[in-house]
Amino acid sequence: AEYMGGAFGLPGDPGRVGPGGDQGDSGYPGPKGPMGPTGLDGEIGAMGLQGPPGPQGPAGPPGGIVSLNSRSRTKGFMFGDDPDVASFLGNNFIKKARGTKEVPARSCAHLAENFPEFADGLYWIDPNGGRINDAILVSCQISTKKTCILPKISSYEPITWTKKSIRGSTWLQTLTNDGPFDYKIDPTQLNFLKALSTRATQEIGFICENTPVIYFNQTSRPLLQLLTDDDAKIDIATRVSFKVLQDSCKNSPITGETKIMLETPSQHLPVRDAGMSAMHDSTTKLGLKIGSVCFQ
């Protein structure tokens, strides 16, 4: 029969969610992801078994021949004066080093003890006692057992020492740009020579023009300072032996010469610089003579 009712009404509210359905089947695996970062190292494993011995190496060159004088019950073989011993083992193994380049002594005192009949002169020493390739030529005073080292620059011509500041000294190395006074020995050998010695002496001379050297204007105020190897500044008032051998410069204005002798414990010398603590004008000049430093 034909529906003759009114118009359709609005949709009703949604109903409640129904119960979940059964779990579906697993899907297919996805593609492989990128490689992650390297992990931490694991613990060190136990040491493996020792491998078999390797093949024998080739034979070495023949050894040097040295003289073996005798065998001591406590010291083993005693070496003689063969130069090969010094070349291979150093002069510590030499019984009587002769002060030659091939068989150097440790010091001039060492040489004098073994050969007191030797004349004063130039000899080779190796204070550090190692291989002889760094041995040095020195002047030996056999009678006094002194080892004397020459400076590389022994004299400086008289120049004007212009005062650069109100206080302190004007040092020669700042005027010449030659650096500290240097000597014909390397620092390592010098330190060993100091250790083998107890005293050191050095003569320093000054050529003056219209200026005193030791004291300022005949007063008790020291004028000259010296810089030693251990960076100490010394003058005539310092507690070291500072002996004035000659001082014609004190009668300024005059051209003269002043000589001093230093005697100190071995660690202080050699002298590395000289300084003046007074004002100088263009009419005053001062030169320097550096003597050998001797260790005893």
Beta strands, then each sheet from edge to edge (+ up, - down):
strand 1: 68-72
strand 2: 76-79
strand 3: 121-125
strand 4: 136-141
strand 5: 146-149
strand 6: 155-159
strand 7: 170-171
strand 8: 199-209
strand 9: 224-228
strand 10: 233-234
strand 11: 241-247
strand 12: 255-265
strand 13: 271-276
strand 14: 285-295
sheet 1: 1+ 2-
sheet 2: 3+ 4- 5+ 14- 6+
sheet 3: 3+ 4- 5+ 14- 8+ 12- 11+
sheet 4: 7+ 13- 9+ 10-
end
